[in-house]
Amino acid sequence: MECQQCHADLDRPGDYCLVCNTANCDAVVAVFERDAATLTMLDGEEIRGETTITTVPEADDDHDDRATVVELRNFAGRVADEIRRKRPEAVFAAGERDPIRETRTQLHYEFYRVPADDAVQTVLDRRGEETLAVVDIPPREKIGGSHSTIIGGRDGRNAISLVADHPHIKKIIPGPIDAGGTGSQRSLRAKITRADDNGNVRLLLRDGSSVQENRLVTTASDLAAGERVRADLNAALDDAELQ
């Protein structure tokens, strides 16, 4: 494959060209199975190439727990290295949760979940949608309002921190705690509610009989864009096993 700018040979499809310092893709779609990840490189609405990375999972029993963790980390590391070669603006991921989560921890790109069914076409369909502004402030500075207590202990704080780290969240306003609900033995559960007409959503936390609704101000300007943010946030909460 050649660089689309200077026509220098590229080692792999979609690689960033080190000859003329030009990106040859602006997004990578990574579809994960437990033993393989298929990366599709996109530039606008054009598919620039595809690469598949494989691994051999260790046996999953009590004696191989450490080996399984190391194998998964190495697999995710190979995927992350391949994505870094492209220097994309965004990464879209679908499929198995564990390798997605491990790869996310090794990358510093905007990282979004998409449905596993026809993931590449889903991303291509999004290409014409409005690009949302990115909020570049520390997550802790996004939290404000008259209520400071978050239910759920560590899990509640993890949910708030995960949401605050999202690039399209401008502000989190914790709400009052309603302790009048029906009791439950389940641990904390977090869910992002449907967007309103202005694109804002709410983070609903449930912990036993306590419920807290936290308002999230996003960079979306309408319901459709807000629903995209909601889907991203719910996918991230699901990855963190908080749903």
CYANA upper distance limits for C-alpha pairs under 8 A (distance plus 0.5 A):
  1 MET  CA      9 ASP  CA      6.51
  1 MET  CA     10 LEU  CA      5.98
  1 MET  CA     11 ASP  CA      7.83
  1 MET  CA     12 ARG  CA      7.44
  1 MET  CA     13 PRO  CA      6.58
  2 GLU  CA      7 HIS  CA      5.33
  2 GLU  CA      8 ALA  CA      5.88
  2 GLU  CA      9 ASP  CA      5.08
  2 GLU  CA     10 LEU  CA      5.97
  3 CYS  CA      7 HIS  CA      4.93
  3 CYS  CA      8 ALA  CA      5.77
  3 CYS  CA      9 ASP  CA      6.88
  3 CYS  CA     10 LEU  CA      6.89
  3 CYS  CA     17 CYS  CA      6.79
  3 CYS  CA     22 THR  CA      8.33
  3 CYS  CA     24 ASN  CA      7.02
  4 GLN  CA     24 ASN  CA      7.12
  5 GLN  CA     20 CYS  CA      8.04
  5 GLN  CA     22 THR  CA      7.42
  6 CYS  CA     19 VAL  CA      8.35
  6 CYS  CA     20 CYS  CA      7.08
  8 ALA  CA     17 CYS  CA      8.12
  8 ALA  CA     19 VAL  CA      7.64
 10 LEU  CA     14 GLY  CA      8.37
 10 LEU  CA     15 ASP  CA      6.76
 10 LEU  CA     17 CYS  CA      7.44
 11 ASP  CA     15 ASP  CA      7.64
 13 PRO  CA     41 MET  CA      7.90
 13 PRO  CA     48 ARG  CA      7.05
 13 PRO  CA     49 GLY  CA      5.49
 13 PRO  CA     50 GLU  CA      7.10
 13 PRO  CA     51 THR  CA      7.87
 14 GLY  CA     23 ALA  CA      8.24
 14 GLY  CA     24 ASN  CA      5.52
 14 GLY  CA     25 CYS  CA      5.91
 14 GLY  CA     41 MET  CA      6.36
 14 GLY  CA     42 LEU  CA      8.40
 14 GLY  CA     48 ARG  CA      6.40
 14 GLY  CA     49 GLY  CA      6.81
 14 GLY  CA     86 LYS  CA      6.31
 15 ASP  CA     23 ALA  CA      7.66
 15 ASP  CA     24 ASN  CA      6.61
 15 ASP  CA     25 CYS  CA      8.04
 15 ASP  CA     85 ARG  CA      5.97
 15 ASP  CA     86 LYS  CA      4.97
 15 ASP  CA     87 ARG  CA      8.29
 16 TYR  CA     21 ASN  CA      7.52
 16 TYR  CA     22 THR  CA      6.46
 16 TYR  CA     23 ALA  CA      5.08
 16 TYR  CA     24 ASN  CA      6.17
 16 TYR  CA     25 CYS  CA      8.22
 16 TYR  CA     85 ARG  CA      6.59
 16 TYR  CA     86 LYS  CA      5.40
 16 TYR  CA     87 ARG  CA      6.79
 17 CYS  CA     21 ASN  CA      5.78
 17 CYS  CA     22 THR  CA      5.67
 17 CYS  CA     23 ALA  CA      6.73
 17 CYS  CA     24 ASN  CA      7.64
 18 LEU  CA     22 THR  CA      7.71
 23 ALA  CA     86 LYS  CA      7.40
 23 ALA  CA     87 ARG  CA      7.30
 23 ALA  CA     88 PRO  CA      7.98
 24 ASN  CA     43 ASP  CA      7.36
 24 ASN  CA     48 ARG  CA      8.22
 24 ASN  CA     86 LYS  CA      7.68
 25 CYS  CA     41 MET  CA      6.42
 25 CYS  CA     42 LEU  CA      5.76
 25 CYS  CA     43 ASP  CA      4.87
 25 CYS  CA     44 GLY  CA      8.32
 25 CYS  CA     48 ARG  CA      7.38
 25 CYS  CA     86 LYS  CA      7.15
 25 CYS  CA     87 ARG  CA      8.38
 25 CYS  CA     88 PRO  CA      6.68
 26 ASP  CA     41 MET  CA      8.16
 26 ASP  CA     42 LEU  CA      6.57
 26 ASP  CA     43 ASP  CA      5.59
 26 ASP  CA     44 GLY  CA      7.43
 26 ASP  CA     87 ARG  CA      8.16
 26 ASP  CA     88 PRO  CA      5.06
 26 ASP  CA     89 GLU  CA      5.69
 26 ASP  CA     90 ALA  CA      7.38
 27 ALA  CA     41 MET  CA      6.53
 27 ALA  CA     42 LEU  CA      5.68
 27 ALA  CA     43 ASP  CA      7.08
 27 ALA  CA     88 PRO  CA      5.49
 27 ALA  CA     89 GLU  CA      6.28
 27 ALA  CA     90 ALA  CA      5.54
 27 ALA  CA     91 VAL  CA      6.21
 27 ALA  CA     92 PHE  CA      8.01
 28 VAL  CA     39 LEU  CA      6.87
 28 VAL  CA     40 THR  CA      6.14
 28 VAL  CA     41 MET  CA      5.18
 28 VAL  CA     42 LEU  CA      6.62
 28 VAL  CA     83 ILE  CA      7.67
 28 VAL  CA     88 PRO  CA      7.11
 28 VAL  CA     90 ALA  CA      7.23
 28 VAL  CA     91 VAL  CA      5.45
 28 VAL  CA     92 PHE  CA      6.69
 29 VAL  CA     38 THR  CA      8.49
 29 VAL  CA     39 LEU  CA      6.05
 29 VAL  CA     40 THR  CA      5.58
 29 VAL  CA     41 MET  CA      7.00
 29 VAL  CA     42 LEU  CA      8.24
 29 VAL  CA     91 VAL  CA      6.50
 29 VAL  CA     92 PHE  CA      5.18
 29 VAL  CA     93 ALA  CA      6.32
 29 VAL  CA     94 ALA  CA      8.46
 29 VAL  CA    119 ALA  CA      7.83
 29 VAL  CA    120 VAL  CA      6.79
 29 VAL  CA    123 VAL  CA      8.20
 30 ALA  CA     37 ALA  CA      6.88
 30 ALA  CA     38 THR  CA      6.15
 30 ALA  CA     39 LEU  CA      5.01
 30 ALA  CA     40 THR  CA      7.04
 30 ALA  CA     91 VAL  CA      7.85
 30 ALA  CA     92 PHE  CA      6.58
 30 ALA  CA     93 ALA  CA      5.22
 30 ALA  CA     94 ALA  CA      6.88
 31 VAL  CA     37 ALA  CA      6.01
 31 VAL  CA     38 THR  CA      5.76
 31 VAL  CA     39 LEU  CA      7.05
 31 VAL  CA     93 ALA  CA      6.24
 31 VAL  CA     94 ALA  CA      5.27
 31 VAL  CA     95 GLY  CA      6.10
 31 VAL  CA    116 ALA  CA      7.50
 31 VAL  CA    119 ALA  CA      7.81
 32 PHE  CA     36 ALA  CA      6.58
 32 PHE  CA     37 ALA  CA      4.87
 32 PHE  CA     38 THR  CA      7.09
 32 PHE  CA     93 ALA  CA      7.94
 32 PHE  CA     94 ALA  CA      6.61
 32 PHE  CA     95 GLY  CA      5.23
 32 PHE  CA     96 GLU  CA      5.95
 32 PHE  CA     99 PRO  CA      7.50
 32 PHE  CA    100 ILE  CA      7.53
 33 GLU  CA     37 ALA  CA      6.47
 33 GLU  CA     95 GLY  CA      6.54
 33 GLU  CA     96 GLU  CA      5.93
 34 ARG  CA     57 PRO  CA      8.00
 34 ARG  CA     96 GLU  CA      6.68
 34 ARG  CA     98 ASP  CA      8.49
 34 ARG  CA     99 PRO  CA      7.46
 35 ASP  CA     54 THR  CA      6.17
 35 ASP  CA     55 THR  CA      5.53
 35 ASP  CA     56 VAL  CA      6.49
 35 ASP  CA     57 PRO  CA      6.78
 36 ALA  CA     52 THR  CA      7.34
 36 ALA  CA     53 ILE  CA      6.02
 36 ALA  CA     54 THR  CA      4.65
 36 ALA  CA     55 THR  CA      6.57
 37 ALA  CA     52 THR  CA      6.12
 37 ALA  CA     53 ILE  CA      5.74
 37 ALA  CA     54 THR  CA      6.94
 37 ALA  CA     79 VAL  CA      7.86
 38 THR  CA     50 GLU  CA      7.51
 38 THR  CA     51 THR  CA      6.27
 38 THR  CA     52 THR  CA      4.80
 38 THR  CA     53 ILE  CA      6.92
 39 LEU  CA     50 GLU  CA      6.02
 39 LEU  CA     51 THR  CA      5.61
 39 LEU  CA     52 THR  CA      6.60
 40 THR  CA     47 ILE  CA      7.61
 40 THR  CA     48 ARG  CA      8.04
 40 THR  CA     49 GLY  CA      6.40
 40 THR  CA     50 GLU  CA      4.92
 40 THR  CA     51 THR  CA      7.07
 40 THR  CA    120 VAL  CA      7.86
 41 MET  CA     47 ILE  CA      6.42
 41 MET  CA     48 ARG  CA      5.78
 41 MET  CA     49 GLY  CA      5.90
 41 MET  CA     50 GLU  CA      6.70
 42 LEU  CA     46 GLU  CA      6.11
 42 LEU  CA     47 ILE  CA      5.13
 42 LEU  CA     48 ARG  CA      5.97
 42 LEU  CA     49 GLY  CA      8.06
 43 ASP  CA     47 ILE  CA      6.93
 43 ASP  CA     48 ARG  CA      7.01
 44 GLY  CA    127 ARG  CA      7.36
 45 GLU  CA    124 LEU  CA      6.40
 45 GLU  CA    127 ARG  CA      7.23
 53 ILE  CA     78 ARG  CA      8.07
 53 ILE  CA     79 VAL  CA      7.32
 54 THR  CA     75 PHE  CA      8.10
 55 THR  CA     75 PHE  CA      6.69
 56 VAL  CA     71 GLU  CA      8.48
 57 PRO  CA     68 THR  CA      7.31
 57 PRO  CA     71 GLU  CA      7.11
 57 PRO  CA     72 LEU  CA      7.94
 58 GLU  CA     64 ASP  CA      7.47
 58 GLU  CA     67 ALA  CA      6.94
 58 GLU  CA     68 THR  CA      5.62
 58 GLU  CA     71 GLU  CA      7.33
 59 ALA  CA     64 ASP  CA      6.80
 59 ALA  CA     68 THR  CA      7.66
 60 ASP  CA     64 ASP  CA      6.61
 60 ASP  CA     65 ASP  CA      7.11
 60 ASP  CA     68 THR  CA      7.30
 61 ASP  CA     65 ASP  CA      6.93
 64 ASP  CA     68 THR  CA      6.51
 65 ASP  CA     69 VAL  CA      6.82
 66 ARG  CA     70 VAL  CA      6.79
 67 ALA  CA     71 GLU  CA      6.50
 68 THR  CA     72 LEU  CA      6.60
 69 VAL  CA     73 ARG  CA      6.63
 70 VAL  CA     74 ASN  CA      6.60
 71 GLU  CA     75 PHE  CA      6.58
 72 LEU  CA     76 ALA  CA      6.62
 72 LEU  CA     99 PRO  CA      7.12
 72 LEU  CA    102 GLU  CA      8.06
 73 ARG  CA     77 GLY  CA      6.49
 73 ARG  CA     99 PRO  CA      8.50
 73 ARG  CA    102 GLU  CA      6.98
 73 ARG  CA    103 THR  CA      8.43
 74 ASN  CA     78 ARG  CA      6.77
 75 PHE  CA     79 VAL  CA      6.99
 75 PHE  CA     99 PRO  CA      8.17
 76 ALA  CA     80 ALA  CA      6.54
 76 ALA  CA     99 PRO  CA      6.43
 76 ALA  CA    100 ILE  CA      8.18
 76 ALA  CA    102 GLU  CA      6.41
 76 ALA  CA    103 THR  CA      5.19
 76 ALA  CA    106 GLN  CA      8.25
 77 GLY  CA     81 ASP  CA      6.53
 77 GLY  CA    103 THR  CA      7.11
 77 GLY  CA    106 GLN  CA      7.39
 78 ARG  CA     82 GLU  CA      6.75
 79 VAL  CA     83 ILE  CA      6.83
 79 VAL  CA    103 THR  CA      7.49
 80 ALA  CA     84 ARG  CA      6.69
 80 ALA  CA    103 THR  CA      6.45
 80 ALA  CA    106 GLN  CA      6.90
 80 ALA  CA    107 LEU  CA      6.73
 81 ASP  CA     85 ARG  CA      6.98
 82 GLU  CA     86 LYS  CA      7.65
 83 ILE  CA     87 ARG  CA      7.28
 83 ILE  CA     88 PRO  CA      7.97
 84 ARG  CA     88 PRO  CA      8.13
 84 ARG  CA    107 LEU  CA      8.44
 88 PRO  CA    109 TYR  CA      8.23
 89 GLU  CA    109 TYR  CA      7.44
 89 GLU  CA    110 GLU  CA      7.59
 90 ALA  CA    109 TYR  CA      6.46
 90 ALA  CA    110 GLU  CA      5.39
 90 ALA  CA    111 PHE  CA      6.56
 90 ALA  CA    112 TYR  CA      8.22
 91 VAL  CA    109 TYR  CA      7.22
 91 VAL  CA    110 GLU  CA      6.58
 91 VAL  CA    111 PHE  CA      5.27
 91 VAL  CA    112 TYR  CA      6.72
 92 PHE  CA    111 PHE  CA      6.31
 92 PHE  CA    112 TYR  CA      5.24
 92 PHE  CA    113 ARG  CA      6.13
 92 PHE  CA    114 VAL  CA      6.92
 92 PHE  CA    123 VAL  CA      8.09
 93 ALA  CA    100 ILE  CA      7.44
 93 ALA  CA    111 PHE  CA      7.79
 93 ALA  CA    112 TYR  CA      6.63
 93 ALA  CA    113 ARG  CA      5.38
 93 ALA  CA    114 VAL  CA      6.46
 93 ALA  CA    119 ALA  CA      8.50
 94 ALA  CA    100 ILE  CA      8.18
 94 ALA  CA    113 ARG  CA      6.34
 94 ALA  CA    114 VAL  CA      5.90
 94 ALA  CA    115 PRO  CA      6.32
 94 ALA  CA    116 ALA  CA      5.28
 94 ALA  CA    119 ALA  CA      7.20
 95 GLY  CA    100 ILE  CA      8.14
 95 GLY  CA    115 PRO  CA      8.13
 95 GLY  CA    116 ALA  CA      5.77
 96 GLU  CA    100 ILE  CA      6.98
 97 ARG  CA    101 ARG  CA      6.57
 97 ARG  CA    239 ASP  CA      6.66
 98 ASP  CA    102 GLU  CA      6.78
 98 ASP  CA    239 ASP  CA      8.48
 99 PRO  CA    103 THR  CA      6.46
100 ILE  CA    104 ARG  CA      6.56
101 ARG  CA    105 THR  CA      7.03
101 ARG  CA    239 ASP  CA      7.02
102 GLU  CA    106 GLN  CA      7.29
103 THR  CA    107 LEU  CA      7.06
104 ARG  CA    108 HIS  CA      8.30
104 ARG  CA    111 PHE  CA      7.61
110 GLU  CA    167 PRO  CA      8.28
112 TYR  CA    232 ASP  CA      6.48
113 ARG  CA    231 ALA  CA      8.44
113 ARG  CA    232 ASP  CA      6.46
113 ARG  CA    235 ALA  CA      6.64
113 ARG  CA    236 ALA  CA      8.13
114 VAL  CA    119 ALA  CA      6.69
114 VAL  CA    122 THR  CA      7.79
114 VAL  CA    123 VAL  CA      8.14
114 VAL  CA    232 ASP  CA      8.47
115 PRO  CA    119 ALA  CA      6.30
115 PRO  CA    122 THR  CA      8.16
118 ASP  CA    122 THR  CA      6.84
119 ALA  CA    123 VAL  CA      6.88
120 VAL  CA    124 LEU  CA      6.73
121 GLN  CA    125 ASP  CA      6.54
122 THR  CA    126 ARG  CA      6.98
123 VAL  CA    127 ARG  CA      6.98
130 GLU  CA    225 ALA  CA      8.17
132 LEU  CA    168 HIS  CA      7.43
132 LEU  CA    219 THR  CA      6.69
132 LEU  CA    220 ALA  CA      6.72
132 LEU  CA    225 ALA  CA      8.43
133 ALA  CA    168 HIS  CA      7.06
133 ALA  CA    219 THR  CA      6.33
133 ALA  CA    220 ALA  CA      8.36
134 VAL  CA    167 PRO  CA      5.55
134 VAL  CA    168 HIS  CA      5.85
134 VAL  CA    219 THR  CA      7.90
135 VAL  CA    167 PRO  CA      5.76
135 VAL  CA    168 HIS  CA      6.40
135 VAL  CA    169 ILE  CA      7.22
135 VAL  CA    170 LYS  CA      6.61
135 VAL  CA    219 THR  CA      8.38
136 ASP  CA    167 PRO  CA      7.58
137 ILE  CA    141 GLU  CA      7.35
137 ILE  CA    142 LYS  CA      8.02
138 PRO  CA    142 LYS  CA      7.64
138 PRO  CA    165 ASP  CA      8.25
139 PRO  CA    143 ILE  CA      7.94
139 PRO  CA    161 SER  CA      7.40
139 PRO  CA    164 ALA  CA      5.31
139 PRO  CA    165 ASP  CA      5.70
140 ARG  CA    161 SER  CA      8.17
140 ARG  CA    164 ALA  CA      7.64
142 LYS  CA    164 ALA  CA      6.97
142 LYS  CA    169 ILE  CA      8.37
142 LYS  CA    170 LYS  CA      6.64
142 LYS  CA    171 LYS  CA      4.96
142 LYS  CA    172 ILE  CA      6.30
143 ILE  CA    164 ALA  CA      8.04
143 ILE  CA    171 LYS  CA      6.37
143 ILE  CA    172 ILE  CA      5.20
143 ILE  CA    173 ILE  CA      6.63
143 ILE  CA    174 PRO  CA      8.12
144 GLY  CA    148 SER  CA      8.08
144 GLY  CA    171 LYS  CA      7.70
144 GLY  CA    172 ILE  CA      6.71
144 GLY  CA    173 ILE  CA      5.81
144 GLY  CA    174 PRO  CA      7.66
145 GLY  CA    172 ILE  CA      8.45
145 GLY  CA    173 ILE  CA      5.60
145 GLY  CA    174 PRO  CA      6.97
146 SER  CA    174 PRO  CA      8.27
147 HIS  CA    173 ILE  CA      8.21
147 HIS  CA    174 PRO  CA      6.17
147 HIS  CA    175 GLY  CA      6.57
147 HIS  CA    176 PRO  CA      6.93
148 SER  CA    174 PRO  CA      7.05
149 THR  CA    174 PRO  CA      8.12
150 ILE  CA    156 GLY  CA      6.68
150 ILE  CA    157 ARG  CA      7.23
150 ILE  CA    174 PRO  CA      7.74
150 ILE  CA    212 GLN  CA      8.25
151 ILE  CA    156 GLY  CA      6.11
151 ILE  CA    157 ARG  CA      8.44
151 ILE  CA    177 ILE  CA      8.13
151 ILE  CA    205 LEU  CA      7.76
151 ILE  CA    206 ARG  CA      8.35
151 ILE  CA    207 ASP  CA      7.27
151 ILE  CA    210 SER  CA      8.00
151 ILE  CA    211 VAL  CA      8.31
151 ILE  CA    212 GLN  CA      7.56
152 GLY  CA    156 GLY  CA      4.79
152 GLY  CA    157 ARG  CA      7.85
152 GLY  CA    187 SER  CA      8.39
152 GLY  CA    188 LEU  CA      6.12
152 GLY  CA    205 LEU  CA      8.29
152 GLY  CA    206 ARG  CA      8.16
152 GLY  CA    207 ASP  CA      6.10
153 GLY  CA    157 ARG  CA      6.87
154 ARG  CA    158 ASN  CA      6.54
155 ASP  CA    159 ALA  CA      6.68
155 ASP  CA    188 LEU  CA      7.06
155 ASP  CA    242 LEU  CA      7.95
156 GLY  CA    160 ILE  CA      6.84
156 GLY  CA    188 LEU  CA      7.43
156 GLY  CA    205 LEU  CA      7.83
157 ARG  CA    161 SER  CA      6.53
158 ASN  CA    162 LEU  CA      6.51
159 ALA  CA    163 VAL  CA      6.76
159 ALA  CA    190 ALA  CA      7.50
159 ALA  CA    237 LEU  CA      7.54
159 ALA  CA    242 LEU  CA      7.65
160 ILE  CA    164 ALA  CA      6.50
161 SER  CA    165 ASP  CA      6.63
162 LEU  CA    166 HIS  CA      7.37
162 LEU  CA    236 ALA  CA      8.19
162 LEU  CA    237 LEU  CA      8.08
163 VAL  CA    169 ILE  CA      7.87
163 VAL  CA    233 LEU  CA      7.19
164 ALA  CA    169 ILE  CA      6.88
164 ALA  CA    171 LYS  CA      8.14
164 ALA  CA    172 ILE  CA      7.63
165 ASP  CA    169 ILE  CA      8.15
166 HIS  CA    233 LEU  CA      8.15
168 HIS  CA    218 THR  CA      6.01
168 HIS  CA    219 THR  CA      5.81
168 HIS  CA    220 ALA  CA      8.01
168 HIS  CA    229 VAL  CA      7.67
169 ILE  CA    216 LEU  CA      7.27
169 ILE  CA    217 VAL  CA      6.51
169 ILE  CA    218 THR  CA      4.96
169 ILE  CA    219 THR  CA      6.89
170 LYS  CA    216 LEU  CA      8.07
170 LYS  CA    217 VAL  CA      5.96
170 LYS  CA    218 THR  CA      5.81
170 LYS  CA    219 THR  CA      7.00
171 LYS  CA    216 LEU  CA      6.41
171 LYS  CA    217 VAL  CA      5.56
171 LYS  CA    218 THR  CA      7.66
172 ILE  CA    214 ASN  CA      7.29
172 ILE  CA    215 ARG  CA      6.30
172 ILE  CA    216 LEU  CA      5.25
172 ILE  CA    217 VAL  CA      6.90
173 ILE  CA    214 ASN  CA      6.15
173 ILE  CA    215 ARG  CA      5.52
173 ILE  CA    216 LEU  CA      6.97
174 PRO  CA    212 GLN  CA      8.28
174 PRO  CA    213 GLU  CA      7.45
174 PRO  CA    214 ASN  CA      4.88
174 PRO  CA    215 ARG  CA      6.86
175 GLY  CA    212 GLN  CA      6.56
175 GLY  CA    213 GLU  CA      5.83
175 GLY  CA    214 ASN  CA      5.44
175 GLY  CA    215 ARG  CA      7.60
176 PRO  CA    212 GLN  CA      6.71
176 PRO  CA    213 GLU  CA      7.78
177 ILE  CA    210 SER  CA      7.10
177 ILE  CA    211 VAL  CA      6.33
177 ILE  CA    212 GLN  CA      5.33
177 ILE  CA    213 GLU  CA      8.18
178 ASP  CA    210 SER  CA      6.09
178 ASP  CA    211 VAL  CA      5.61
178 ASP  CA    212 GLN  CA      6.75
179 ALA  CA    209 SER  CA      6.16
179 ALA  CA    210 SER  CA      4.74
179 ALA  CA    211 VAL  CA      6.83
180 GLY  CA    209 SER  CA      6.92
180 GLY  CA    210 SER  CA      7.29
181 GLY  CA    209 SER  CA      5.23
181 GLY  CA    210 SER  CA      6.70
181 GLY  CA    211 VAL  CA      7.59
182 THR  CA    208 GLY  CA      8.02
182 THR  CA    209 SER  CA      5.56
183 GLY  CA    208 GLY  CA      5.48
183 GLY  CA    209 SER  CA      4.55
183 GLY  CA    210 SER  CA      8.34
184 SER  CA    207 ASP  CA      8.18
184 SER  CA    208 GLY  CA      5.00
184 SER  CA    209 SER  CA      6.74
185 GLN  CA    208 GLY  CA      6.64
186 ARG  CA    207 ASP  CA      7.94
186 ARG  CA    208 GLY  CA      7.05
187 SER  CA    207 ASP  CA      6.61
187 SER  CA    208 GLY  CA      7.51
188 LEU  CA    205 LEU  CA      7.39
188 LEU  CA    206 ARG  CA      6.05
188 LEU  CA    207 ASP  CA      4.97
188 LEU  CA    208 GLY  CA      7.78
188 LEU  CA    242 LEU  CA      7.40
188 LEU  CA    243 GLN  CA      8.49
189 ARG  CA    205 LEU  CA      6.35
189 ARG  CA    206 ARG  CA      5.78
189 ARG  CA    207 ASP  CA      7.17
189 ARG  CA    242 LEU  CA      5.87
189 ARG  CA    243 GLN  CA      5.36
190 ALA  CA    203 LEU  CA      7.29
190 ALA  CA    204 LEU  CA      6.14
190 ALA  CA    205 LEU  CA      5.19
190 ALA  CA    206 ARG  CA      7.05
190 ALA  CA    237 LEU  CA      7.56
190 ALA  CA    242 LEU  CA      6.20
190 ALA  CA    243 GLN  CA      5.70
191 LYS  CA    203 LEU  CA      6.26
191 LYS  CA    204 LEU  CA      5.70
191 LYS  CA    205 LEU  CA      7.25
191 LYS  CA    234 ASN  CA      6.87
191 LYS  CA    237 LEU  CA      8.10
191 LYS  CA    243 GLN  CA      6.91
192 ILE  CA    201 VAL  CA      7.16
192 ILE  CA    202 ARG  CA      6.08
192 ILE  CA    203 LEU  CA      5.15
192 ILE  CA    204 LEU  CA      6.63
192 ILE  CA    230 ARG  CA      6.51
192 ILE  CA    233 LEU  CA      7.44
192 ILE  CA    234 ASN  CA      6.49
193 THR  CA    201 VAL  CA      6.38
193 THR  CA    202 ARG  CA      5.85
193 THR  CA    203 LEU  CA      6.99
193 THR  CA    204 LEU  CA      7.53
193 THR  CA    230 ARG  CA      7.74
194 ARG  CA    201 VAL  CA      6.69
194 ARG  CA    202 ARG  CA      8.18
194 ARG  CA    227 GLU  CA      7.23
194 ARG  CA    230 ARG  CA      7.52
195 ALA  CA    199 GLY  CA      5.87
195 ALA  CA    200 ASN  CA      5.85
195 ALA  CA    201 VAL  CA      5.09
195 ALA  CA    202 ARG  CA      8.20
195 ALA  CA    223 LEU  CA      6.08
195 ALA  CA    224 ALA  CA      8.48
195 ALA  CA    226 GLY  CA      5.75
195 ALA  CA    227 GLU  CA      6.12
195 ALA  CA    230 ARG  CA      7.50
196 ASP  CA    200 ASN  CA      6.09
196 ASP  CA    201 VAL  CA      6.96
196 ASP  CA    222 ASP  CA      8.01
196 ASP  CA    223 LEU  CA      6.11
196 ASP  CA    226 GLY  CA      7.94
197 ASP  CA    221 SER  CA      8.49
197 ASP  CA    222 ASP  CA      5.76
197 ASP  CA    223 LEU  CA      5.14
198 ASN  CA    220 ALA  CA      7.69
198 ASN  CA    221 SER  CA      5.77
198 ASN  CA    222 ASP  CA      5.04
198 ASN  CA    223 LEU  CA      6.51
198 ASN  CA    226 GLY  CA      8.08
199 GLY  CA    217 VAL  CA      8.50
199 GLY  CA    218 THR  CA      7.10
199 GLY  CA    219 THR  CA      8.11
199 GLY  CA    220 ALA  CA      5.40
199 GLY  CA    221 SER  CA      5.67
199 GLY  CA    222 ASP  CA      4.87
199 GLY  CA    223 LEU  CA      5.14
199 GLY  CA    224 ALA  CA      7.69
199 GLY  CA    225 ALA  CA      6.66
199 GLY  CA    226 GLY  CA      4.40
199 GLY  CA    227 GLU  CA      7.73
200 ASN  CA    215 ARG  CA      8.28
200 ASN  CA    216 LEU  CA      6.50
200 ASN  CA    217 VAL  CA      5.63
200 ASN  CA    218 THR  CA      5.90
200 ASN  CA    220 ALA  CA      7.56
200 ASN  CA    223 LEU  CA      8.31
200 ASN  CA    226 GLY  CA      6.46
201 VAL  CA    215 ARG  CA      6.92
201 VAL  CA    216 LEU  CA      5.80
201 VAL  CA    217 VAL  CA      7.38
201 VAL  CA    218 THR  CA      8.02
201 VAL  CA    226 GLY  CA      7.53
201 VAL  CA    230 ARG  CA      7.43
202 ARG  CA    213 GLU  CA      6.94
202 ARG  CA    214 ASN  CA      5.92
202 ARG  CA    215 ARG  CA      5.03
202 ARG  CA    216 LEU  CA      5.77
203 LEU  CA    213 GLU  CA      6.33
203 LEU  CA    214 ASN  CA      5.47
203 LEU  CA    215 ARG  CA      6.90
203 LEU  CA    216 LEU  CA      7.38
204 LEU  CA    211 VAL  CA      7.75
204 LEU  CA    212 GLN  CA      6.40
204 LEU  CA    213 GLU  CA      5.15
204 LEU  CA    214 ASN  CA      6.82
205 LEU  CA    211 VAL  CA      6.21
205 LEU  CA    212 GLN  CA      5.64
205 LEU  CA    213 GLU  CA      6.88
205 LEU  CA    214 ASN  CA      8.43
206 ARG  CA    210 SER  CA      6.34
206 ARG  CA    211 VAL  CA      5.12
206 ARG  CA    212 GLN  CA      7.10
207 ASP  CA    211 VAL  CA      6.94
218 THR  CA    226 GLY  CA      7.82
218 THR  CA    229 VAL  CA      8.35
220 ALA  CA    225 ALA  CA      5.76
220 ALA  CA    226 GLY  CA      5.79
220 ALA  CA    229 VAL  CA      8.25
221 SER  CA    225 ALA  CA      7.16
221 SER  CA    226 GLY  CA      7.73
222 ASP  CA    226 GLY  CA      6.61
223 LEU  CA    227 GLU  CA      6.57
224 ALA  CA    228 ARG  CA      7.18
225 ALA  CA    229 VAL  CA      7.16
226 GLY  CA    230 ARG  CA      6.67
227 GLU  CA    231 ALA  CA      6.64
228 ARG  CA    232 ASP  CA      6.86
229 VAL  CA    233 LEU  CA      6.68
230 ARG  CA    234 ASN  CA      6.59
231 ALA  CA    235 ALA  CA      6.62
232 ASP  CA    236 ALA  CA      6.79
233 LEU  CA    237 LEU  CA      6.69
234 ASN  CA    238 ASP  CA      6.55
234 ASN  CA    243 GLN  CA      8.50
235 ALA  CA    239 ASP  CA      6.66
236 ALA  CA    240 ALA  CA      6.80
237 LEU  CA    241 GLU  CA      6.76
237 LEU  CA    242 LEU  CA      5.82
237 LEU  CA    243 GLN  CA      6.64
238 ASP  CA    242 LEU  CA      6.33
238 ASP  CA    243 GLN  CA      5.84
